[in-house]
Amino acid sequence: MNAEVRIESSRSCILYDADGVIRILHSEVTLEGAQESLGEGLAQATREIAQELGVEIEGLQTLMHDGLVDPQFSYRVNVAEGSLVRYSEADQD
């Protein structure tokens, strides 16, 4: 059987520290015909997963991002703007 599955929406929840360093990122994909969960549900699930992985979540901020992030790149959060920023290895120096 060769069934085509369409993506209705995707989004990511990012937990980051005061310096904009991402501590955990969890993404959700909603397929066509499925009910999209509420943003708070994704945020709560991300915090629970972080705790299960041993990530200290006290003091971490939450950023909701529409869409998925490309795993080929590195990211940080621009704390002043509350936005996700893609950067290269050269930017880390």
Secondary structure, DSSP 8 states (H G I E B T S, - for coil): ------EEEEEEEEEE-TT--EEEEEEEEEETTS----HHHHHHHHHHHHHHTT---TT-EEEEEES---TTSEEEEETTTTEEEEE-GGGG-
